[in-house]
Amino acid sequence: MTSAFTFELRATDGKARTGVITTPRGKIRTPAFMPVGTAATVKAMLPESVAATGADIILGNTYHLMLRPTAERIARLGGLHKFMNWHGPILTDSGGFQVMSLAALRKLTEEGVTFSSHIDGSKHVLTPERSMEIQRLLGSDIVMCFDECPALPAPDEEVARAMRLSMRWAERSKAAFGDRPGHALFGIQQGGVNRELREESAEALKVIGFDGYAIGGLAVGEGQEAMFGVLDYAPQMLPADKPRYLMGVGKPDDIVGAVQRGVDMMDCVLPTRSGRTGQAWTRRGQVNIKNARHADDPRPLDEDCTCPACRNYSRAYLHHVFRAGEMISGMLLTWHNLHYYQELMQGLRDAIAEGRLDAFVSEFHRLRAEGDIEPI
């Protein structure tokens, strides 16, 4: 078993890359999609089911876990991997994004953020040092710097202020992280949709030095066109020999576009959240299982898909259990969505390795443009 965290680039096709991140808890094939396990569970899935979809790594959430059940309790119970029975790598976010979006009555200072819990109103303080401590108690393999992520659109002065504060916090995060062999710390580039601010942020992060680099502050309301505009240059500002992680993305076409632009890792709640609300993602686009057109349809969601929902159940059944409010609905649709996402990632990895990414992307868009199969 290796005790080091390493990244090996194996092939490129244009700006797109495929490789392997090695951690003491296992390998992560890139480009990688990380299912989100906010509260120490990928909702509606057993850990072994998540692994069966092809996921190499999942994401845990510092903000939610520090409030409930608390990082200290998880540490006493043997750490997050043991607690949730996931034996592969785990990445934890820093808590910054949730504090900005969920917490009530928050107060931001140079030191950190004071906020009231959205659960019970209790007061908490999150600083770069406390975020590092929580993530150490959780025992995650990849730790994220504590940062401030303003919602877009925002004035350049506000984006610049938040970015520079995040860079100071990145320095404090690195100092507090210390020397932890086998564990990695990722810096987070900020700067909104402003190229000069992105460049300034990337330079500041490279001076500090990290095991990997995230592109933060996107997928926060700016739209796909603006996001792709930033991704046309932002990944290349970051070191080529380290993993590049685009936070909080996204829809299948967002993922494909990000990979084309040189991104190695992504995460998003979309496939799991969609599964619980009756939305299935397929190679022919989105299927809304709520629609009456599925009530008498004996066909699977996708006849080429090998997930349990497609292998063993009809659209009619999936429509029925969703309408009836049965738990199996969210379970089957979430499994299908995660399976589809991981199949897409495997397709992208193979296409990059074989130098046929353009053809793969063309076929991806062609099938989606066709739309769902005709109703019976």
C-alpha positions in Angstrom: 0.0 0.0 0.0 1.4 3.4 -1.0 1.7 6.1 1.6 2.0 8.9 -0.8 -0.4 11.0 -2.8 0.6 11.2 -6.4 -0.8 12.2 -9.8 0.2 10.6 -13.1 -0.9 12.0 -16.4 -1.3 9.2 -18.9 -2.6 10.8 -22.1 -3.9 14.0 -23.5 -6.2 14.9 -26.4 -6.2 18.7 -27.1 -6.5 20.2 -23.6 -8.3 17.2 -22.2 -6.3 14.9 -19.9 -6.6 11.4 -18.5 -4.6 10.0 -15.6 -4.5 8.4 -12.2 -4.4 9.9 -8.7 -3.0 7.5 -6.2 -3.8 7.7 -2.5 -3.2 5.3 0.4 -6.9 4.3 0.1 -7.0 3.6 -3.6 -6.6 5.0 -7.1 -8.8 7.7 -8.7 -9.1 7.5 -12.4 -9.3 10.9 -14.0 -11.3 12.7 -15.3 -13.4 11.7 -12.3 -16.9 12.5 -11.2 -17.3 12.5 -7.4 -20.8 11.7 -6.0 -21.7 13.9 -3.1 -22.2 12.3 0.3 -23.1 15.5 2.2 -24.0 14.1 5.6 -21.8 10.9 5.5 -24.1 9.2 3.0 -24.7 9.4 -0.7 -28.5 9.9 -0.4 -30.6 6.8 -1.3 -27.5 4.6 -1.9 -25.5 2.0 0.0 -21.7 2.6 -0.1 -21.2 -0.7 -2.0 -23.8 0.4 -4.6 -22.0 3.7 -5.1 -18.8 1.7 -5.7 -20.7 -0.6 -8.1 -21.5 2.4 -10.3 -17.8 2.9 -10.9 -17.1 5.8 -8.5 -13.5 5.8 -7.1 -14.0 8.7 -4.7 -16.9 10.5 -2.9 -17.2 13.9 -1.3 -18.1 14.7 2.3 -19.3 18.1 3.6 -17.4 19.9 6.4 -20.2 22.3 7.2 -22.9 19.7 7.6 -20.7 17.2 9.5 -19.3 19.7 11.9 -22.9 20.6 12.9 -24.2 17.1 13.0 -23.0 14.6 14.3 -19.8 16.8 14.8 -16.3 16.0 13.6 -15.2 15.2 17.2 -17.9 12.4 17.4 -16.9 11.0 14.0 -13.2 11.0 15.1 -14.1 9.1 18.3 -15.9 6.5 16.2 -12.9 5.9 14.0 -13.1 8.5 11.3 -15.4 9.2 8.4 -14.4 6.2 6.3 -15.3 3.7 9.1 -18.3 5.7 10.2 -20.0 5.6 6.8 -18.5 2.3 5.6 -16.8 3.8 2.5 -13.3 2.4 2.1 -12.1 4.4 -0.9 -10.8 8.0 -1.0 -12.9 10.8 0.4 -12.6 14.5 -0.4 -14.0 17.0 2.0 -14.9 20.6 1.1 -13.9 23.4 3.4 -17.4 24.5 4.6 -16.9 27.9 3.1 -19.5 27.6 0.3 -22.2 26.3 2.7 -21.6 28.9 5.3 -22.1 31.6 2.6 -25.3 29.9 1.2 -27.0 28.2 4.2 -25.9 29.7 7.5 -28.1 32.3 9.1 -26.8 35.6 10.5 -23.2 35.1 9.4 -20.5 37.7 10.0 -17.3 37.7 7.9 -14.0 39.0 9.2 -10.4 38.6 8.3 -10.2 35.9 11.0 -13.1 33.8 9.6 -16.8 33.5 9.7 -19.1 33.5 12.7 -22.5 32.0 11.9 -25.7 30.5 13.3 -26.5 26.9 12.5 -29.4 26.4 10.0 -30.4 23.4 12.1 -30.8 24.8 15.6 -29.5 28.4 15.6 -26.4 27.5 17.7 -23.4 29.8 17.2 -20.2 28.6 15.5 -16.9 30.0 14.2 -15.2 28.7 11.1 -11.7 29.8 10.3 -9.0 28.3 8.1 -7.5 26.7 11.1 -10.8 25.2 12.4 -11.7 24.0 8.9 -8.3 22.1 8.7 -8.9 20.7 12.2 -12.4 19.4 11.3 -11.1 17.8 8.1 -8.3 16.2 10.0 -10.8 14.8 12.6 -12.9 13.5 9.7 -9.8 11.8 8.2 -10.5 12.8 4.6 -7.9 12.0 2.0 -8.2 15.2 0.1 -8.7 18.4 2.1 -9.9 21.7 0.7 -8.6 25.2 1.7 -11.1 27.4 3.5 -12.3 30.1 1.1 -15.0 32.6 0.5 -17.2 32.1 -2.6 -19.3 35.0 -3.5 -22.4 34.4 -5.6 -22.3 35.7 -9.2 -23.0 38.1 -10.7 -21.0 40.4 -8.4 -19.1 43.6 -8.9 -15.4 43.1 -9.7 -14.4 45.0 -6.5 -16.4 42.4 -4.4 -14.9 39.5 -6.4 -11.4 40.9 -5.9 -11.9 41.4 -2.2 -13.2 37.9 -1.7 -10.5 36.4 -3.8 -7.7 38.1 -1.9 -9.2 37.2 1.4 -9.4 33.6 0.1 -5.7 33.7 -0.8 -4.7 34.9 2.7 -6.9 32.1 4.1 -5.2 29.6 1.7 -1.9 30.5 3.2 -3.3 30.0 6.7 -4.9 26.7 5.6 -1.6 25.4 4.4 0.2 26.3 7.6 -2.6 24.7 9.7 -2.7 21.6 7.5 0.9 20.8 8.4 2.7 17.7 7.4 0.3 14.8 6.8 1.8 12.1 4.5 -0.8 10.4 2.3 -3.2 13.3 2.7 -3.5 16.0 0.1 -4.4 19.7 0.4 -5.9 21.5 -2.6 -5.9 25.3 -3.1 -8.9 27.0 -4.6 -8.6 29.5 -7.4 -11.1 32.3 -7.2 -11.8 35.5 -9.3 -15.3 35.0 -10.7 -15.4 35.6 -14.5 -12.5 38.1 -14.4 -9.4 36.8 -16.2 -6.9 39.1 -14.4 -8.3 38.2 -11.0 -8.1 34.5 -11.9 -4.4 34.9 -13.0 -3.6 36.8 -9.7 -5.3 34.0 -7.7 -3.5 31.2 -9.6 -0.1 32.9 -9.1 -0.8 33.3 -5.3 -1.7 29.6 -5.0 1.4 28.4 -6.9 3.6 30.4 -4.5 2.0 28.7 -1.5 2.2 25.3 -3.2 -0.5 22.6 -3.1 -1.1 18.9 -4.0 -3.9 19.9 -6.3 -5.8 23.0 -7.5 -9.5 23.6 -7.6 -11.3 26.1 -9.8 -13.9 27.6 -7.4 -16.5 30.3 -7.7 -18.2 28.9 -10.9 -21.6 27.1 -11.2 -22.9 29.8 -8.8 -25.3 31.5 -11.2 -23.2 32.8 -14.0 -24.5 30.4 -16.7 -22.8 27.8 -18.9 -21.5 30.2 -21.5 -19.7 32.4 -18.9 -18.4 29.3 -17.1 -17.0 27.9 -20.3 -15.5 31.3 -21.0 -13.5 31.1 -17.8 -12.6 27.4 -18.4 -11.1 28.3 -21.7 -8.2 29.8 -19.8 -8.4 29.0 -16.1 -7.2 25.4 -16.0 -4.0 26.3 -18.0 -3.1 28.9 -15.3 -2.7 26.0 -12.8 0.2 23.5 -12.7 0.0 20.9 -15.4 1.5 18.2 -13.1 -1.2 18.5 -10.5 -4.9 17.5 -10.5 -7.4 20.2 -11.4 -10.8 20.1 -9.7 -13.9 22.1 -10.9 -16.1 22.5 -7.9 -19.9 21.9 -8.0 -20.3 20.9 -11.7 -22.6 19.7 -13.0 -24.9 18.6 -15.8 -23.6 16.1 -18.3 -22.9 18.7 -21.0 -21.1 20.9 -18.4 -18.9 17.9 -17.5 -18.1 17.1 -21.1 -17.2 20.8 -21.8 -15.1 21.0 -18.7 -13.1 17.9 -19.6 -12.5 19.2 -23.1 -11.0 22.3 -21.4 -8.6 20.4 -19.2 -10.5 19.6 -15.9 -9.7 16.4 -14.1 -12.2 16.2 -11.2 -15.8 17.3 -10.7 -18.6 16.9 -8.1 -22.3 17.8 -8.1 -25.5 16.9 -6.1 -27.4 16.9 -9.4 -27.5 13.1 -10.2 -28.6 12.2 -6.7 -31.0 15.2 -6.2 -32.5 14.5 -9.6 -33.0 10.9 -8.7 -35.1 11.8 -5.7 -37.3 14.2 -7.7 -38.1 11.9 -10.6 -35.5 13.0 -13.1 -33.4 10.5 -14.9 -30.3 11.4 -16.9 -29.7 9.3 -20.0 -27.6 9.4 -23.1 -30.6 10.8 -24.9 -31.1 13.6 -22.4 -33.3 14.0 -19.4 -36.4 11.8 -18.7 -39.1 13.1 -16.3 -40.5 9.8 -14.9 -43.5 11.8 -13.4 -45.0 12.3 -16.9 -48.1 10.3 -17.7 -46.6 9.1 -21.0 -44.6 6.5 -19.0 -47.6 5.0 -17.1 -48.0 2.1 -19.6 -44.5 1.9 -21.0 -43.0 -1.6 -20.5 -39.6 -0.5 -21.8 -36.5 0.4 -19.6 -35.3 4.0 -19.1 -32.4 3.2 -21.4 -32.2 -0.2 -23.1 -28.3 0.1 -23.4 -27.9 0.8 -19.6 -26.8 -2.0 -17.3 -27.9 -0.4 -14.0 -30.5 -2.3 -11.9 -33.2 0.3 -12.7 -32.8 -0.3 -16.4 -32.0 -4.1 -16.2 -34.9 -5.1 -13.9 -37.7 -2.4 -14.1 -39.9 -0.7 -16.6 -40.7 2.9 -17.1 -44.2 2.1 -16.0 -43.0 0.7 -12.7 -40.6 3.6 -12.1 -43.5 6.0 -12.9 -45.8 4.1 -10.5 -43.4 4.0 -7.5 -42.6 7.7 -7.9 -46.2 8.7 -8.0 -46.9 6.4 -5.0 -44.1 8.1 -3.0 -42.2 4.8 -2.5 -38.6 5.0 -1.3 -37.5 2.6 -4.0 -38.2 5.3 -6.6 -35.4 7.5 -5.3 -33.1 4.5 -4.8 -33.5 3.2 -8.4 -33.3 6.6 -10.1 -30.3 7.7 -8.1 -28.5 4.5 -8.9 -29.3 4.9 -12.6 -28.1 8.6 -12.6 -24.8 7.8 -10.8 -24.3 4.8 -13.2 -24.9 7.0 -16.2 -22.5 9.7 -14.9 -19.7 7.1 -14.2 -20.3 5.5 -17.7 -19.9 9.0 -19.2 -16.6 9.5 -17.3 -15.3 6.1 -18.5 -16.3 7.0 -22.0 -14.4 10.3 -21.7 -11.3 8.6 -20.3 -11.2 6.0 -23.0 -11.8 8.6 -25.8 -8.9 10.8 -24.5 -6.6 7.7 -24.1 -7.4 6.7 -27.7 -7.2 10.2 -29.2 -10.8 10.3 -30.4 -12.3 12.8 -28.0 -13.8 15.0 -30.7 -15.7 12.1 -32.2 -16.9 11.0 -28.7 -18.2 14.5 -27.9 -19.9 14.8 -31.3 -21.8 11.5 -30.7 -22.7 12.6 -27.1 -24.3 15.8 -28.4 -26.0 14.0 -31.4 -27.7 11.5 -29.1 -28.8 14.1 -26.7 -30.3 16.3 -29.5 -32.4 13.3 -30.6 -34.2 13.4 -27.3 -36.1 10.6 -25.5 -37.5 7.6 -27.4 -40.9 8.1 -28.9 -43.9 7.4 -26.6 -45.8 4.1 -27.1 
